[in-house]
Amino acid sequence: MVAGARPVVSRRREVGEVSARSLLMTLLGEYVLPKGAPVWTSALVDALALFDVEEKSARQALARTAAEGWLVSERAGRRVRWALTPPGRRLLTEGAQRIYAFGREERAWPGTWLVVLVSVPEPKRDLRHKVRTRLTWAGFGSPEPGLWITPHADRETEALGVLKELGLADDAMSFTATYGAVGSETAMVTRAWDLSEVEERYEAFMDEFTGLRPADDAVLTAQTMLVHEWRRFPFLDPRLPARLLPPGWSGAKAADLFRSRHAEWAPVALRCWEELTQGQSAG
């Protein structure tokens, strides 16, 4: 019985520490988006309950997600069901593309860096935080304040979009370059990104899922947590070229594990989701 299944992943990272809204977004992207059909409140509440999310917190997560414009509710008598809005579908589709493509083989790197210079006054801490968050998500690192770099020169358009949205584009500068003779390219990478922390997260991910063989009634929770944990890595890992990475980098092994487990568990997880969402009553 899916409704009674308990999470099978290790409690080393307590699910309770994960926000209900974040888990809801994972469920929406993994199961609701592909089906394209509205889902009753009770089904989403029951799904979140599998991860020890209380009903009140689940309903609050739905309300917050709707307030942000990603979901819309529809009443049918006393029942309520939820559908993705067009912006919500776009958000989750772009997220899915990034998540599922992340870690695949990349083209050979020609040695070109994209460099962006953007200065934000110290008092504007909220704006500084937004710049850091958005450019980090785009794969940039910062070896010095106001200096952002990435080996992916094709991300200039993405960086420009971020800076325009934050009102910083007019005073920013960008250019492409190869590393020169002064200093060390390896040292620059070390200052721009904390790769040791990223590798620790990859190792923890592999420890979590390598030996996991859930029973059928627990595959839904296992698959959801697999995706939920993996979706962090496009933000954490700048996807540096192999020559810039430490020896024995575990990112590729973790990506192989994600793809193999996801493909293995997908049919049963989707069947469990259909069982959970069919015939749900009061919203």
N, C-alpha and C positions, 0 to 999 in steps of 0.2 A: 504494500500500500504506500503510494507516494506521500500521502499526507502525513504519515507517521514516520517517514524516514528521517534520520538524523544526519547531520553533516559528517562525512567520513574523513575529511581532511584533518590534519593535526590541529590541535587547539593552541599550538605554539603562538600563533597570531590569533588572538581571540576574535571571533566574528563580531562580538559585541563592540569591539573597538572600531569596526568599520561602520560608516554611517549608513543608515537605512536608505537614504536617498542614493548613495553611491551603488549599493546593491540593487536598488530598483532600476537604475540606469543600465546595469549589466544585464538584468533580466529582460528589460525592454529591447536592448540591442541584440541579445542572443536568441530570443524566442518570439517576441511580439513583432519586431520589425520584419523578419522573414515571412511571417504569416499574413501580415497586413490587415488583420482583423481586430476589432475592439475586444477588450478583455474586461470581465466583470471585476468590480472592486474585491469581492470575496476571493477570487482566484489569486489576485496579486497579494492580498493580505496573507492567504494561506502559503503562497510561495515564499514570502519573506519570513513567515513563521518557521520555515525549515532552517533558518539561520538565526533563530532565537530573537527575531525582531518582534516586539510586542505589537498588538493590533493598533494601539494608539500611535506608536511611532510609524507604523506602516502607512496609516491614513494621513499622518502629517507629511510624510515623504511624498505621497501622491499629491497633496495640496500644494506643497512647495514646487514640485516639478511642473504642475499645471500653472502656477503663478509665474513661473519663468518662461512659459510659452511653449513647452515641449509636449504637453498633454492637454487634451480637452475632454471634458466629461459629457456624457449623454444619459439622460434619465429615461428609463422605460418603466413607467409605473413607480413602484417603490424601489426598483433596482437601478444601479448606476454602473455604467461601463465606461471605459477609458480608451481613447484612440490617440495615436500620435498625430500631432499637427504637422503641416508641411515643413516648418523649420525643425521640428523634432525628428522627422524622418531624415532630413538632410544632415543634421548633427550626428545621428546614430549611423547613417550610411557612411559618412566620412570617417567616423571613429572606427567602424568595422573594417573599412579598407585599410586604415593605418594599422590596426591591431593584427589583422590576419596576414598582411603583407610584410609585417615587421620581422626582420631577421632573415629574410631570404637573401640569396647571393646578390651582390651588387657589382656594378661594373668596376673595372680597374680605375684607380684614382690617378689623375694626371699630376697631382701635387699642387693644385690651385686652391688657395684659400679665399673665401669671401669674408671681408672685414667690414664691420659696421661700427661707426662712431656715433654715439648718441649720449648726450649729457642731460641729466635730470637733476635739478637743484636738490640738495640734501633735505630741505624742509618738506619737499613733496614726497613723503615716504610711501604713500599709497600708490602714486604714479610709478615710483621706482620699483615697487613690488610687482606691479602689472607688467612693466617692461621685462623684469627678470623672469617672471612666470611665463609670459608669452614667448619670449625669445628662447628660453630653455626648452619649452615644448617644441619649438621649431628646430631644435638640435644645436643651438648656439651655446658656446661657452664664453666665459669672461675672464681672461687672464689678468686684466687690470680694470679698474672702475671706468665705465663709459666705453670700453672696448669689447666688442663681441665678434667672435670668429666661428666659422664652420668650414669643414672641408667640402661641403655640399654647395657649390656655387649656384646651383639652380634654385636655391631657397631665397634668393634676393627678392623675388616677387612677394613671397610670404612675409619676409621681414618688412618690406615696404608697406604691405597691408596693415601689419601690426602698428607700425609707427604712424601711419595716417589715422588709424582708428584712435590712437592715443594722443593725437595732435602734436606729434614730435617730428614728423617727416621733413618739415621745412628747414630745421636746424641740424638734421642728421646728415651723415655722409657715408658712402659705401664705395668699396673698390675691391678688385680681385688682385691677388699677388701670389708669388711663390716665396717660401721662406728664404731669407738671406743668410749671410755668413756670420752675423753677430748672434751670439747666444746659441741656444739649443732648441730645436723644434720639439723634441721630447719634453724638455722642461716647460715649454709653453703649454703643451697639452696637459701636463700635470697640474699647472696652475689654473687652467681653464675648466677642468673637469676632475671630479673625485672618482676616478675609475675603480678604486679599491672598494668603495661603497657599492657601486653598481655591481661589481663582481660578487660581492657578498650576497646581494639580493638574488642574483642568478643562482648561486649555490644553494640558497635557502629554497628557491623555487624548485630546483631539481630534487633536493631532499624531500620536499613536500609531495611531489607527484611521481617520482621515478618508480617506486614500488607499489603505488596505489592501484588496487584492483577492486573497485567497489562492486557490491551486489547490485542487481538491476534496479532495486527500489532506492538505491542511493546514488545512482549515476547522475541524476539531475543536480543534486547538490555538488557532486564532484566536478561536473562539467562547468557549472556556474562559477565555482571558486577558481577553477583553472583559468577561465577567461578573466575573471575579476582580478586575479593576481597578475596575469600576463599583460593586461591593459595598462599597467603602470610603466612598463618598460619603454614604450616609445617616448615617455616623458623623462625617464631616468637615463636612458642610454643614447648618446649622441650618434651612434652608428659610425664610429671612426673607421677609416680604412685600416686594413689588417696590419700594415707596417707601423701604424701609430699605437697599436694595442700591446698590452703586456703579453709575454709568452704564455701559451696555454689558455688564452681567453675563453671563458666558459659560455659566452653569449650564444655562439653557434650551436653548442650542444643543448642549451636550454631551448632554443628556437625549434630544434628538431624534436625535442620532447613535447613541446606545446603542440606542434602540428600533428604528431602521431597520436597523442592522447585525445586531442580534439576530434580527429577523424574517427578514432576508435569508439568514442563515447557518444558521438552526435546522434546516431539513429535511436539509441535507447533513451537518451535525454529528451529528444523531441517527442518520442512516444509518451514519456512520463509527463511532459508538459501538456500534451493534449489530454491525457487522463485527468490532470489536475484542473484544467480549464473547462472541460466539457461538463455540462450539467450543473454549473455553479448557480446557486440561488442568491438570496438577498445580498444586495450590495450595500 
